[in-house]
Amino acid sequence: MTTGLRNRYMTELYDLREACDYLKISQPTMYRLIKQRKIAYSKIGTGRGTYRFKKEDLDAYLEKNRVEPNAEA
């Protein structure tokens, strides 16, 4: 395996509970984000399956939803 390909798959993955802890949100809130496709995830398995989240995707969600302070305040 080449180094670039290895690095692509050597990312840190979080399960649902860990992702919720990282974002400081509840599991129902995370399920809502998943259902609305507002956060990137991977689904592993068939049926209900299990969700996995890349740390980079969790950080991207936080950055996308960042609100800058008002300069006049």
Predicted model as a PDB file, atoms N, CA, C, CB and O in Angstrom, pLDDT in the B-factor column:
MODEL        1                                                                  
ATOM      1  N   MET A   1       0.847  -1.178   0.000  1.00 47.00           N  
ATOM      2  CA  MET A   1       0.000   0.000   0.000  1.00 47.00           C  
ATOM      3  C   MET A   1       0.892   1.240   0.000  1.00 47.00           C  
ATOM      4  CB  MET A   1      -0.963  -0.001   1.224  1.00 47.00           C  
ATOM      5  O   MET A   1       1.857   1.317   0.760  1.00 47.00           O  
ATOM      6  N   THR A   2       0.569   2.196  -0.843  1.00 55.00           N  
ATOM      7  CA  THR A   2       1.368   3.410  -0.882  1.00 55.00           C  
ATOM      8  C   THR A   2       1.063   4.279   0.326  1.00 55.00           C  
ATOM      9  CB  THR A   2       1.112   4.186  -2.178  1.00 55.00           C  
ATOM     10  O   THR A   2       0.023   4.125   0.967  1.00 55.00           O  
ATOM     11  N   THR A   3       1.960   5.176   0.625  1.00 59.00           N  
ATOM     12  CA  THR A   3       1.795   6.038   1.793  1.00 59.00           C  
ATOM     13  C   THR A   3       0.534   6.884   1.696  1.00 59.00           C  
ATOM     14  CB  THR A   3       3.006   6.936   1.957  1.00 59.00           C  
ATOM     15  O   THR A   3      -0.190   7.013   2.683  1.00 59.00           O  
ATOM     16  N   GLY A   4       0.252   7.466   0.531  1.00 58.00           N  
ATOM     17  CA  GLY A   4      -0.943   8.293   0.363  1.00 58.00           C  
ATOM     18  C   GLY A   4      -2.221   7.516   0.599  1.00 58.00           C  
ATOM     19  O   GLY A   4      -3.141   8.003   1.255  1.00 58.00           O  
ATOM     20  N   LEU A   5      -2.276   6.308   0.064  1.00 54.00           N  
ATOM     21  CA  LEU A   5      -3.451   5.459   0.248  1.00 54.00           C  
ATOM     22  C   LEU A   5      -3.577   5.030   1.698  1.00 54.00           C  
ATOM     23  CB  LEU A   5      -3.379   4.230  -0.663  1.00 54.00           C  
ATOM     24  O   LEU A   5      -4.682   4.980   2.239  1.00 54.00           O  
ATOM     25  N   ARG A   6      -2.462   4.721   2.326  1.00 54.00           N  
ATOM     26  CA  ARG A   6      -2.471   4.335   3.738  1.00 54.00           C  
ATOM     27  C   ARG A   6      -2.991   5.481   4.603  1.00 54.00           C  
ATOM     28  CB  ARG A   6      -1.058   3.918   4.194  1.00 54.00           C  
ATOM     29  O   ARG A   6      -3.823   5.264   5.484  1.00 54.00           O  
ATOM     30  N   ASN A   7      -2.509   6.691   4.361  1.00 58.00           N  
ATOM     31  CA  ASN A   7      -2.965   7.852   5.136  1.00 58.00           C  
ATOM     32  C   ASN A   7      -4.446   8.113   4.946  1.00 58.00           C  
ATOM     33  CB  ASN A   7      -2.175   9.089   4.747  1.00 58.00           C  
ATOM     34  O   ASN A   7      -5.124   8.573   5.865  1.00 58.00           O  
ATOM     35  N   ARG A   8      -4.952   7.820   3.746  1.00 59.00           N  
ATOM     36  CA  ARG A   8      -6.370   8.035   3.461  1.00 59.00           C  
ATOM     37  C   ARG A   8      -7.240   7.164   4.359  1.00 59.00           C  
ATOM     38  CB  ARG A   8      -6.672   7.742   1.985  1.00 59.00           C  
ATOM     39  O   ARG A   8      -8.314   7.592   4.780  1.00 59.00           O  
ATOM     40  N   TYR A   9      -6.791   5.957   4.654  1.00 59.00           N  
ATOM     41  CA  TYR A   9      -7.587   5.034   5.447  1.00 59.00           C  
ATOM     42  C   TYR A   9      -7.172   4.974   6.908  1.00 59.00           C  
ATOM     43  CB  TYR A   9      -7.506   3.671   4.857  1.00 59.00           C  
ATOM     44  O   TYR A   9      -7.764   4.217   7.677  1.00 59.00           O  
ATOM     45  N   MET A  10      -6.186   5.737   7.309  1.00 61.00           N  
ATOM     46  CA  MET A  10      -5.706   5.732   8.691  1.00 61.00           C  
ATOM     47  C   MET A  10      -6.290   6.917   9.451  1.00 61.00           C  
ATOM     48  CB  MET A  10      -4.162   5.770   8.735  1.00 61.00           C  
ATOM     49  O   MET A  10      -5.638   7.454  10.347  1.00 61.00           O  
ATOM     50  N   THR A  11      -7.487   7.327   9.114  1.00 73.00           N  
ATOM     51  CA  THR A  11      -8.135   8.461   9.766  1.00 73.00           C  
ATOM     52  C   THR A  11      -8.789   7.990  11.065  1.00 73.00           C  
ATOM     53  CB  THR A  11      -9.187   9.119   8.824  1.00 73.00           C  
ATOM     54  O   THR A  11      -9.115   6.813  11.221  1.00 73.00           O  
ATOM     55  N   GLU A  12      -8.968   8.905  11.965  1.00 87.00           N  
ATOM     56  CA  GLU A  12      -9.593   8.591  13.240  1.00 87.00           C  
ATOM     57  C   GLU A  12     -11.107   8.537  13.052  1.00 87.00           C  
ATOM     58  CB  GLU A  12      -9.204   9.634  14.323  1.00 87.00           C  
ATOM     59  O   GLU A  12     -11.712   9.493  12.566  1.00 87.00           O  
ATOM     60  N   LEU A  13     -11.719   7.411  13.441  1.00 94.00           N  
ATOM     61  CA  LEU A  13     -13.160   7.239  13.319  1.00 94.00           C  
ATOM     62  C   LEU A  13     -13.806   7.213  14.691  1.00 94.00           C  
ATOM     63  CB  LEU A  13     -13.490   5.956  12.552  1.00 94.00           C  
ATOM     64  O   LEU A  13     -13.255   6.668  15.647  1.00 94.00           O  
ATOM     65  N   TYR A  14     -14.987   7.814  14.768  1.00 97.00           N  
ATOM     66  CA  TYR A  14     -15.761   7.824  16.001  1.00 97.00           C  
ATOM     67  C   TYR A  14     -17.063   7.073  15.774  1.00 97.00           C  
ATOM     68  CB  TYR A  14     -16.036   9.273  16.478  1.00 97.00           C  
ATOM     69  O   TYR A  14     -17.652   7.161  14.697  1.00 97.00           O  
ATOM     70  N   ASP A  15     -17.514   6.335  16.782  1.00 96.00           N  
ATOM     71  CA  ASP A  15     -18.855   5.764  16.696  1.00 96.00           C  
ATOM     72  C   ASP A  15     -19.842   6.856  17.094  1.00 96.00           C  
ATOM     73  CB  ASP A  15     -19.006   4.487  17.613  1.00 96.00           C  
ATOM     74  O   ASP A  15     -19.435   7.975  17.407  1.00 96.00           O  
ATOM     75  N   LEU A  16     -21.125   6.543  17.085  1.00 97.00           N  
ATOM     76  CA  LEU A  16     -22.148   7.555  17.340  1.00 97.00           C  
ATOM     77  C   LEU A  16     -21.976   8.215  18.703  1.00 97.00           C  
ATOM     78  CB  LEU A  16     -23.528   6.935  17.242  1.00 97.00           C  
ATOM     79  O   LEU A  16     -22.020   9.440  18.812  1.00 97.00           O  
ATOM     80  N   ARG A  17     -21.785   7.422  19.723  1.00 97.00           N  
ATOM     81  CA  ARG A  17     -21.646   7.964  21.079  1.00 97.00           C  
ATOM     82  C   ARG A  17     -20.426   8.868  21.185  1.00 97.00           C  
ATOM     83  CB  ARG A  17     -21.545   6.829  22.105  1.00 97.00           C  
ATOM     84  O   ARG A  17     -20.497   9.952  21.764  1.00 97.00           O  
ATOM     85  N   GLU A  18     -19.304   8.419  20.622  1.00 97.00           N  
ATOM     86  CA  GLU A  18     -18.078   9.215  20.673  1.00 97.00           C  
ATOM     87  C   GLU A  18     -18.225  10.521  19.896  1.00 97.00           C  
ATOM     88  CB  GLU A  18     -16.903   8.410  20.122  1.00 97.00           C  
ATOM     89  O   GLU A  18     -17.728  11.563  20.323  1.00 97.00           O  
ATOM     90  N   ALA A  19     -18.916  10.460  18.742  1.00 98.00           N  
ATOM     91  CA  ALA A  19     -19.138  11.670  17.951  1.00 98.00           C  
ATOM     92  C   ALA A  19     -20.022  12.652  18.716  1.00 98.00           C  
ATOM     93  CB  ALA A  19     -19.778  11.320  16.592  1.00 98.00           C  
ATOM     94  O   ALA A  19     -19.785  13.860  18.686  1.00 98.00           O  
ATOM     95  N   CYS A  20     -21.041  12.132  19.400  1.00 98.00           N  
ATOM     96  CA  CYS A  20     -21.904  12.991  20.211  1.00 98.00           C  
ATOM     97  C   CYS A  20     -21.109  13.652  21.328  1.00 98.00           C  
ATOM     98  CB  CYS A  20     -23.072  12.184  20.799  1.00 98.00           C  
ATOM     99  O   CYS A  20     -21.271  14.843  21.594  1.00 98.00           O  
ATOM    100  N   ASP A  21     -20.256  12.883  21.973  1.00 98.00           N  
ATOM    101  CA  ASP A  21     -19.412  13.435  23.032  1.00 98.00           C  
ATOM    102  C   ASP A  21     -18.482  14.513  22.477  1.00 98.00           C  
ATOM    103  CB  ASP A  21     -18.592  12.319  23.704  1.00 98.00           C  
ATOM    104  O   ASP A  21     -18.291  15.558  23.101  1.00 98.00           O  
ATOM    105  N   TYR A  22     -17.908  14.256  21.307  1.00 98.00           N  
ATOM    106  CA  TYR A  22     -16.985  15.206  20.688  1.00 98.00           C  
ATOM    107  C   TYR A  22     -17.693  16.530  20.379  1.00 98.00           C  
ATOM    108  CB  TYR A  22     -16.384  14.609  19.400  1.00 98.00           C  
ATOM    109  O   TYR A  22     -17.142  17.605  20.617  1.00 98.00           O  
ATOM    110  N   LEU A  23     -18.915  16.442  19.846  1.00 98.00           N  
ATOM    111  CA  LEU A  23     -19.667  17.644  19.483  1.00 98.00           C  
ATOM    112  C   LEU A  23     -20.454  18.232  20.647  1.00 98.00           C  
ATOM    113  CB  LEU A  23     -20.608  17.332  18.352  1.00 98.00           C  
ATOM    114  O   LEU A  23     -20.995  19.333  20.550  1.00 98.00           O  
ATOM    115  N   LYS A  24     -20.515  17.478  21.763  1.00 98.00           N  
ATOM    116  CA  LYS A  24     -21.282  17.910  22.941  1.00 98.00           C  
ATOM    117  C   LYS A  24     -22.773  18.068  22.608  1.00 98.00           C  
ATOM    118  CB  LYS A  24     -20.720  19.243  23.486  1.00 98.00           C  
ATOM    119  O   LYS A  24     -23.405  19.061  22.968  1.00 98.00           O  
ATOM    120  N   ILE A  25     -23.315  17.055  21.907  1.00 98.00           N  
ATOM    121  CA  ILE A  25     -24.733  17.031  21.569  1.00 98.00           C  
ATOM    122  C   ILE A  25     -25.324  15.691  21.996  1.00 98.00           C  
ATOM    123  CB  ILE A  25     -24.948  17.273  20.047  1.00 98.00           C  
ATOM    124  O   ILE A  25     -24.592  14.739  22.269  1.00 98.00           O  
ATOM    125  N   SER A  26     -26.645  15.624  22.051  1.00 98.00           N  
ATOM    126  CA  SER A  26     -27.318  14.386  22.438  1.00 98.00           C  
ATOM    127  C   SER A  26     -27.427  13.441  21.236  1.00 98.00           C  
ATOM    128  CB  SER A  26     -28.722  14.689  23.015  1.00 98.00           C  
ATOM    129  O   SER A  26     -27.266  13.856  20.088  1.00 98.00           O  
ATOM    130  N   GLN A  27     -27.702  12.167  21.520  1.00 97.00           N  
ATOM    131  CA  GLN A  27     -27.882  11.205  20.436  1.00 97.00           C  
ATOM    132  C   GLN A  27     -29.102  11.528  19.577  1.00 97.00           C  
ATOM    133  CB  GLN A  27     -28.010   9.803  21.001  1.00 97.00           C  
ATOM    134  O   GLN A  27     -29.021  11.402  18.355  1.00 97.00           O  
ATOM    135  N   PRO A  28     -30.242  11.942  20.169  1.00 98.00           N  
ATOM    136  CA  PRO A  28     -31.363  12.333  19.295  1.00 98.00           C  
ATOM    137  C   PRO A  28     -31.008  13.479  18.345  1.00 98.00           C  
ATOM    138  CB  PRO A  28     -32.560  12.735  20.141  1.00 98.00           C  
ATOM    139  O   PRO A  28     -31.456  13.494  17.199  1.00 98.00           O  
ATOM    140  N   THR A  29     -30.214  14.427  18.810  1.00 98.00           N  
ATOM    141  CA  THR A  29     -29.781  15.525  17.945  1.00 98.00           C  
ATOM    142  C   THR A  29     -28.912  14.986  16.813  1.00 98.00           C  
ATOM    143  CB  THR A  29     -29.008  16.591  18.757  1.00 98.00           C  
ATOM    144  O   THR A  29     -29.058  15.412  15.667  1.00 98.00           O  
ATOM    145  N   MET A  30     -28.009  14.052  17.122  1.00 98.00           N  
ATOM    146  CA  MET A  30     -27.144  13.469  16.091  1.00 98.00           C  
ATOM    147  C   MET A  30     -27.981  12.695  15.072  1.00 98.00           C  
ATOM    148  CB  MET A  30     -26.080  12.540  16.730  1.00 98.00           C  
ATOM    149  O   MET A  30     -27.743  12.806  13.869  1.00 98.00           O  
ATOM    150  N   TYR A  31     -28.955  11.916  15.536  1.00 97.00           N  
ATOM    151  CA  TYR A  31     -29.822  11.194  14.600  1.00 97.00           C  
ATOM    152  C   TYR A  31     -30.578  12.159  13.694  1.00 97.00           C  
ATOM    153  CB  TYR A  31     -30.812  10.308  15.364  1.00 97.00           C  
ATOM    154  O   TYR A  31     -30.791  11.866  12.518  1.00 97.00           O  
ATOM    155  N   ARG A  32     -30.983  13.299  14.226  1.00 98.00           N  
ATOM    156  CA  ARG A  32     -31.668  14.315  13.420  1.00 98.00           C  
ATOM    157  C   ARG A  32     -30.723  14.876  12.351  1.00 98.00           C  
ATOM    158  CB  ARG A  32     -32.198  15.459  14.323  1.00 98.00           C  
ATOM    159  O   ARG A  32     -31.123  15.057  11.200  1.00 98.00           O  
ATOM    160  N   LEU A  33     -29.472  15.152  12.733  1.00 98.00           N  
ATOM    161  CA  LEU A  33     -28.483  15.646  11.764  1.00 98.00           C  
ATOM    162  C   LEU A  33     -28.235  14.615  10.667  1.00 98.00           C  
ATOM    163  CB  LEU A  33     -27.157  15.991  12.473  1.00 98.00           C  
ATOM    164  O   LEU A  33     -28.093  14.965   9.495  1.00 98.00           O  
ATOM    165  N   ILE A  34     -28.185  13.339  11.058  1.00 97.00           N  
ATOM    166  CA  ILE A  34     -27.988  12.255  10.087  1.00 97.00           C  
ATOM    167  C   ILE A  34     -29.181  12.195   9.133  1.00 97.00           C  
ATOM    168  CB  ILE A  34     -27.799  10.887  10.812  1.00 97.00           C  
ATOM    169  O   ILE A  34     -29.005  12.150   7.916  1.00 97.00           O  
ATOM    170  N   LYS A  35     -30.385  12.194   9.684  1.00 96.00           N  
ATOM    171  CA  LYS A  35     -31.599  12.100   8.874  1.00 96.00           C  
ATOM    172  C   LYS A  35     -31.711  13.265   7.894  1.00 96.00           C  
ATOM    173  CB  LYS A  35     -32.831  12.058   9.774  1.00 96.00           C  
ATOM    174  O   LYS A  35     -32.139  13.087   6.754  1.00 96.00           O  
ATOM    175  N   GLN A  36     -31.324  14.454   8.344  1.00 97.00           N  
ATOM    176  CA  GLN A  36     -31.387  15.652   7.500  1.00 97.00           C  
ATOM    177  C   GLN A  36     -30.166  15.791   6.595  1.00 97.00           C  
ATOM    178  CB  GLN A  36     -31.519  16.890   8.367  1.00 97.00           C  
ATOM    179  O   GLN A  36     -30.079  16.730   5.803  1.00 97.00           O  
ATOM    180  N   ARG A  37     -29.224  14.853   6.714  1.00 97.00           N  
ATOM    181  CA  ARG A  37     -27.974  14.846   5.940  1.00 97.00           C  
ATOM    182  C   ARG A  37     -27.189  16.143   6.109  1.00 97.00           C  
ATOM    183  CB  ARG A  37     -28.273  14.618   4.461  1.00 97.00           C  
ATOM    184  O   ARG A  37     -26.667  16.705   5.146  1.00 97.00           O  
ATOM    185  N   LYS A  38     -27.119  16.601   7.352  1.00 97.00           N  
ATOM    186  CA  LYS A  38     -26.377  17.829   7.653  1.00 97.00           C  
ATOM    187  C   LYS A  38     -24.964  17.527   8.149  1.00 97.00           C  
ATOM    188  CB  LYS A  38     -27.128  18.657   8.697  1.00 97.00           C  
ATOM    189  O   LYS A  38     -24.167  18.441   8.359  1.00 97.00           O  
ATOM    190  N   ILE A  39     -24.656  16.235   8.335  1.00 97.00           N  
ATOM    191  CA  ILE A  39     -23.335  15.839   8.801  1.00 97.00           C  
ATOM    192  C   ILE A  39     -22.901  14.603   8.014  1.00 97.00           C  
ATOM    193  CB  ILE A  39     -23.337  15.558  10.342  1.00 97.00           C  
ATOM    194  O   ILE A  39     -23.706  13.709   7.752  1.00 97.00           O  
ATOM    195  N   ALA A  40     -21.635  14.562   7.645  1.00 97.00           N  
ATOM    196  CA  ALA A  40     -21.113  13.440   6.871  1.00 97.00           C  
ATOM    197  C   ALA A  40     -20.881  12.239   7.787  1.00 97.00           C  
ATOM    198  CB  ALA A  40     -19.802  13.834   6.149  1.00 97.00           C  
ATOM    199  O   ALA A  40     -20.443  12.386   8.928  1.00 97.00           O  
ATOM    200  N   TYR A  41     -21.182  11.050   7.266  1.00 96.00           N  
ATOM    201  CA  TYR A  41     -20.995   9.822   8.034  1.00 96.00           C  
ATOM    202  C   TYR A  41     -20.826   8.647   7.087  1.00 96.00           C  
ATOM    203  CB  TYR A  41     -22.184   9.581   8.991  1.00 96.00           C  
ATOM    204  O   TYR A  41     -21.081   8.753   5.887  1.00 96.00           O  
ATOM    205  N   SER A  42     -20.395   7.534   7.645  1.00 95.00           N  
ATOM    206  CA  SER A  42     -20.357   6.260   6.935  1.00 95.00           C  
ATOM    207  C   SER A  42     -21.264   5.304   7.679  1.00 95.00           C  
ATOM    208  CB  SER A  42     -18.896   5.695   6.824  1.00 95.00           C  
ATOM    209  O   SER A  42     -21.290   5.282   8.910  1.00 95.00           O  
ATOM    210  N   LYS A  43     -22.009   4.514   6.922  1.00 93.00           N  
ATOM    211  CA  LYS A  43     -22.885   3.522   7.536  1.00 93.00           C  
ATOM    212  C   LYS A  43     -22.298   2.152   7.237  1.00 93.00           C  
ATOM    213  CB  LYS A  43     -24.364   3.643   7.007  1.00 93.00           C  
ATOM    214  O   LYS A  43     -22.037   1.813   6.083  1.00 93.00           O  
ATOM    215  N   ILE A  44     -22.096   1.380   8.274  1.00 92.00           N  
ATOM    216  CA  ILE A  44     -21.482   0.071   8.136  1.00 92.00           C  
ATOM    217  C   ILE A  44     -22.525  -0.986   8.471  1.00 92.00           C  
ATOM    218  CB  ILE A  44     -20.229  -0.065   9.052  1.00 92.00           C  
ATOM    219  O   ILE A  44     -23.179  -0.906   9.511  1.00 92.00           O  
ATOM    220  N   GLY A  45     -22.684  -1.967   7.605  1.00 90.00           N  
ATOM    221  CA  GLY A  45     -23.643  -3.037   7.837  1.00 90.00           C  
ATOM    222  C   GLY A  45     -24.952  -2.773   7.124  1.00 90.00           C  
ATOM    223  O   GLY A  45     -25.160  -1.721   6.521  1.00 90.00           O  
ATOM    224  N   THR A  46     -25.829  -3.765   7.212  1.00 86.00           N  
ATOM    225  CA  THR A  46     -27.128  -3.664   6.543  1.00 86.00           C  
ATOM    226  C   THR A  46     -28.204  -3.334   7.566  1.00 86.00           C  
ATOM    227  CB  THR A  46     -27.473  -4.978   5.797  1.00 86.00           C  
ATOM    228  O   THR A  46     -27.969  -3.367   8.774  1.00 86.00           O  
ATOM    229  N   GLY A  47     -29.378  -3.018   7.060  1.00 85.00           N  
ATOM    230  CA  GLY A  47     -30.476  -2.680   7.955  1.00 85.00           C  
ATOM    231  C   GLY A  47     -30.182  -1.398   8.700  1.00 85.00           C  
ATOM    232  O   GLY A  47     -29.839  -0.378   8.103  1.00 85.00           O  
ATOM    233  N   ARG A  48     -30.320  -1.463  10.001  1.00 84.00           N  
ATOM    234  CA  ARG A  48     -30.024  -0.285  10.820  1.00 84.00           C  
ATOM    235  C   ARG A  48     -28.555   0.080  10.764  1.00 84.00           C  
ATOM    236  CB  ARG A  48     -30.437  -0.525  12.261  1.00 84.00           C  
ATOM    237  O   ARG A  48     -28.205   1.260  10.773  1.00 84.00           O  
ATOM    238  N   GLY A  49     -27.699  -0.915  10.707  1.00 86.00           N  
ATOM    239  CA  GLY A  49     -26.268  -0.671  10.592  1.00 86.00           C  
ATOM    240  C   GLY A  49     -25.707   0.107  11.765  1.00 86.00           C  
ATOM    241  O   GLY A  49     -26.366   0.292  12.788  1.00 86.00           O  
ATOM    242  N   THR A  50     -24.494   0.550  11.595  1.00 94.00           N  
ATOM    243  CA  THR A  50     -23.832   1.358  12.612  1.00 94.00           C  
ATOM    244  C   THR A  50     -23.162   2.538  11.920  1.00 94.00           C  
ATOM    245  CB  THR A  50     -22.793   0.516  13.424  1.00 94.00           C  
ATOM    246  O   THR A  50     -22.692   2.408  10.790  1.00 94.00           O  
ATOM    247  N   TYR A  51     -23.116   3.652  12.566  1.00 96.00           N  
ATOM    248  CA  TYR A  51     -22.565   4.872  11.975  1.00 96.00           C  
ATOM    249  C   TYR A  51     -21.143   5.100  12.449  1.00 96.00           C  
ATOM    250  CB  TYR A  51     -23.436   6.083  12.320  1.00 96.00           C  
ATOM    251  O   TYR A  51     -20.801   4.808  13.595  1.00 96.00           O  
ATOM    252  N   ARG A  52     -20.315   5.630  11.549  1.00 96.00           N  
ATOM    253  CA  ARG A  52     -18.952   6.037  11.882  1.00 96.00           C  
ATOM    254  C   ARG A  52     -18.735   7.430  11.313  1.00 96.00           C  
ATOM    255  CB  ARG A  52     -17.889   5.021  11.322  1.00 96.00           C  
ATOM    256  O   ARG A  52     -19.236   7.771  10.242  1.00 96.00           O  
ATOM    257  N   PHE A  53     -17.979   8.222  12.054  1.00 97.00           N  
ATOM    258  CA  PHE A  53     -17.738   9.620  11.686  1.00 97.00           C  
ATOM    259  C   PHE A  53     -16.245   9.889  11.699  1.00 97.00           C  
ATOM    260  CB  PHE A  53     -18.478  10.590  12.649  1.00 97.00           C  
ATOM    261  O   PHE A  53     -15.546   9.518  12.643  1.00 97.00           O  
ATOM    262  N   LYS A  54     -15.755  10.541  10.643  1.00 96.00           N  
ATOM    263  CA  LYS A  54     -14.362  10.977  10.601  1.00 96.00           C  
ATOM    264  C   LYS A  54     -14.231  12.241  11.433  1.00 96.00           C  
ATOM    265  CB  LYS A  54     -13.884  11.220   9.134  1.00 96.00           C  
ATOM    266  O   LYS A  54     -15.118  13.094  11.427  1.00 96.00           O  
ATOM    267  N   LYS A  55     -13.127  12.355  12.142  1.00 96.00           N  
ATOM    268  CA  LYS A  55     -12.865  13.548  12.938  1.00 96.00           C  
ATOM    269  C   LYS A  55     -12.880  14.790  12.049  1.00 96.00           C  
ATOM    270  CB  LYS A  55     -11.514  13.426  13.671  1.00 96.00           C  
ATOM    271  O   LYS A  55     -13.395  15.835  12.445  1.00 96.00           O  
ATOM    272  N   GLU A  56     -12.316  14.674  10.851  1.00 96.00           N  
ATOM    273  CA  GLU A  56     -12.286  15.815   9.930  1.00 96.00           C  
ATOM    274  C   GLU A  56     -13.699  16.271   9.569  1.00 96.00           C  
ATOM    275  CB  GLU A  56     -11.509  15.451   8.653  1.00 96.00           C  
ATOM    276  O   GLU A  56     -13.951  17.468   9.432  1.00 96.00           O  
ATOM    277  N   ASP A  57     -14.626  15.313   9.415  1.00 97.00           N  
ATOM    278  CA  ASP A  57     -16.009  15.666   9.083  1.00 97.00           C  
ATOM    279  C   ASP A  57     -16.716  16.340  10.251  1.00 97.00           C  
ATOM    280  CB  ASP A  57     -16.783  14.422   8.660  1.00 97.00           C  
ATOM    281  O   ASP A  57     -17.516  17.255  10.051  1.00 97.00           O  
ATOM    282  N   LEU A  58     -16.424  15.893  11.470  1.00 97.00           N  
ATOM    283  CA  LEU A  58     -17.007  16.526  12.648  1.00 97.00           C  
ATOM    284  C   LEU A  58     -16.491  17.955  12.774  1.00 97.00           C  
ATOM    285  CB  LEU A  58     -16.683  15.716  13.924  1.00 97.00           C  
ATOM    286  O   LEU A  58     -17.252  18.875  13.075  1.00 97.00           O  
ATOM    287  N   ASP A  59     -15.183  18.133  12.540  1.00 97.00           N  
ATOM    288  CA  ASP A  59     -14.598  19.475  12.586  1.00 97.00           C  
ATOM    289  C   ASP A  59     -15.175  20.363  11.482  1.00 97.00           C  
ATOM    290  CB  ASP A  59     -13.065  19.395  12.455  1.00 97.00           C  
ATOM    291  O   ASP A  59     -15.419  21.550  11.697  1.00 97.00           O  
ATOM    292  N   ALA A  60     -15.393  19.777  10.292  1.00 97.00           N  
ATOM    293  CA  ALA A  60     -15.971  20.542   9.179  1.00 97.00           C  
ATOM    294  C   ALA A  60     -17.396  20.979   9.512  1.00 97.00           C  
ATOM    295  CB  ALA A  60     -15.959  19.704   7.878  1.00 97.00           C  
ATOM    296  O   ALA A  60     -17.800  22.090   9.168  1.00 97.00           O  
ATOM    297  N   TYR A  61     -18.161  20.111  10.181  1.00 97.00           N  
ATOM    298  CA  TYR A  61     -19.520  20.479  10.588  1.00 97.00           C  
ATOM    299  C   TYR A  61     -19.479  21.661  11.553  1.00 97.00           C  
ATOM    300  CB  TYR A  61     -20.240  19.275  11.243  1.00 97.00           C  
ATOM    301  O   TYR A  61     -20.264  22.601  11.428  1.00 97.00           O  
ATOM    302  N   LEU A  62     -18.560  21.609  12.514  1.00 97.00           N  
ATOM    303  CA  LEU A  62     -18.437  22.709  13.467  1.00 97.00           C  
ATOM    304  C   LEU A  62     -18.067  24.008  12.766  1.00 97.00           C  
ATOM    305  CB  LEU A  62     -17.395  22.375  14.532  1.00 97.00           C  
ATOM    306  O   LEU A  62     -18.629  25.063  13.060  1.00 97.00           O  
ATOM    307  N   GLU A  63     -17.123  23.928  11.844  1.00 97.00           N  
ATOM    308  CA  GLU A  63     -16.668  25.127  11.136  1.00 97.00           C  
ATOM    309  C   GLU A  63     -17.778  25.691  10.242  1.00 97.00           C  
ATOM    310  CB  GLU A  63     -15.417  24.808  10.292  1.00 97.00           C  
ATOM    311  O   GLU A  63     -17.957  26.906  10.162  1.00 97.00           O  
ATOM    312  N   LYS A  64     -18.515  24.811   9.577  1.00 96.00           N  
ATOM    313  CA  LYS A  64     -19.602  25.240   8.696  1.00 96.00           C  
ATOM    314  C   LYS A  64     -20.692  25.971   9.481  1.00 96.00           C  
ATOM    315  CB  LYS A  64     -20.203  24.032   7.962  1.00 96.00           C  
ATOM    316  O   LYS A  64     -21.340  26.873   8.950  1.00 96.00           O  
ATOM    317  N   ASN A  65     -20.893  25.592  10.720  1.00 95.00           N  
ATOM    318  CA  ASN A  65     -21.952  26.170  11.533  1.00 95.00           C  
ATOM    319  C   ASN A  65     -21.445  27.242  12.494  1.00 95.00           C  
ATOM    320  CB  ASN A  65     -22.644  25.086  12.309  1.00 95.00           C  
ATOM    321  O   ASN A  65     -22.160  27.656  13.406  1.00 95.00           O  
ATOM    322  N   ARG A  66     -20.223  27.682  12.287  1.00 94.00           N  
ATOM    323  CA  ARG A  66     -19.636  28.720  13.129  1.00 94.00           C  
ATOM    324  C   ARG A  66     -20.282  30.071  12.814  1.00 94.00           C  
ATOM    325  CB  ARG A  66     -18.099  28.789  12.925  1.00 94.00           C  
ATOM    326  O   ARG A  66     -20.482  30.422  11.652  1.00 94.00           O  
ATOM    327  N   VAL A  67     -20.594  30.798  13.842  1.00 94.00           N  
ATOM    328  CA  VAL A  67     -21.175  32.124  13.698  1.00 94.00           C  
ATOM    329  C   VAL A  67     -20.160  33.141  14.226  1.00 94.00           C  
ATOM    330  CB  VAL A  67     -22.547  32.234  14.458  1.00 94.00           C  
ATOM    331  O   VAL A  67     -19.760  33.095  15.389  1.00 94.00           O  
ATOM    332  N   GLU A  68     -19.761  34.043  13.358  1.00 91.00           N  
ATOM    333  CA  GLU A  68     -18.787  35.063  13.721  1.00 91.00           C  
ATOM    334  C   GLU A  68     -19.486  36.162  14.538  1.00 91.00           C  
ATOM    335  CB  GLU A  68     -18.109  35.660  12.446  1.00 91.00           C  
ATOM    336  O   GLU A  68     -20.657  36.455  14.299  1.00 91.00           O  
ATOM    337  N   PRO A  69     -18.786  36.761  15.486  1.00 91.00           N  
ATOM    338  CA  PRO A  69     -19.401  37.841  16.262  1.00 91.00           C  
ATOM    339  C   PRO A  69     -19.652  39.072  15.398  1.00 91.00           C  
ATOM    340  CB  PRO A  69     -18.514  38.212  17.453  1.00 91.00           C  
ATOM    341  O   PRO A  69     -18.975  39.298  14.395  1.00 91.00           O  
ATOM    342  N   ASN A  70     -20.620  39.845  15.802  1.00 89.00           N  
ATOM    343  CA  ASN A  70     -20.941  41.091  15.122  1.00 89.00           C  
ATOM    344  C   ASN A  70     -19.857  42.110  15.441  1.00 89.00           C  
ATOM    345  CB  ASN A  70     -22.345  41.617  15.541  1.00 89.00           C  
ATOM    346  O   ASN A  70     -19.531  42.318  16.610  1.00 89.00           O  
ATOM    347  N   ALA A  71     -19.297  42.747  14.423  1.00 84.00           N  
ATOM    348  CA  ALA A  71     -18.206  43.700  14.616  1.00 84.00           C  
ATOM    349  C   ALA A  71     -18.670  44.938  15.406  1.00 84.00           C  
ATOM    350  CB  ALA A  71     -17.634  44.126  13.254  1.00 84.00           C  
ATOM    351  O   ALA A  71     -17.859  45.606  16.049  1.00 84.00           O  
ATOM    352  N   GLU A  72     -19.955  45.234  15.354  1.00 77.00           N  
ATOM    353  CA  GLU A  72     -20.477  46.406  16.043  1.00 77.00           C  
ATOM    354  C   GLU A  72     -20.686  46.198  17.537  1.00 77.00           C  
ATOM    355  CB  GLU A  72     -21.765  46.813  15.421  1.00 77.00           C  
ATOM    356  O   GLU A  72     -20.843  47.160  18.289  1.00 77.00           O  
ATOM    357  N   ALA A  73     -20.687  44.948  17.959  1.00 59.00           N  
ATOM    358  CA  ALA A  73     -20.991  44.646  19.364  1.00 59.00           C  
ATOM    359  C   ALA A  73     -19.893  45.011  20.306  1.00 59.00           C  
ATOM    360  CB  ALA A  73     -21.293  43.211  19.525  1.00 59.00           C  
ATOM    361  O   ALA A  73     -20.022  44.809  21.513  1.00 59.00           O  
TER     362      ALA A  73                                                      
ENDMDL                                                                          
END                                                                             
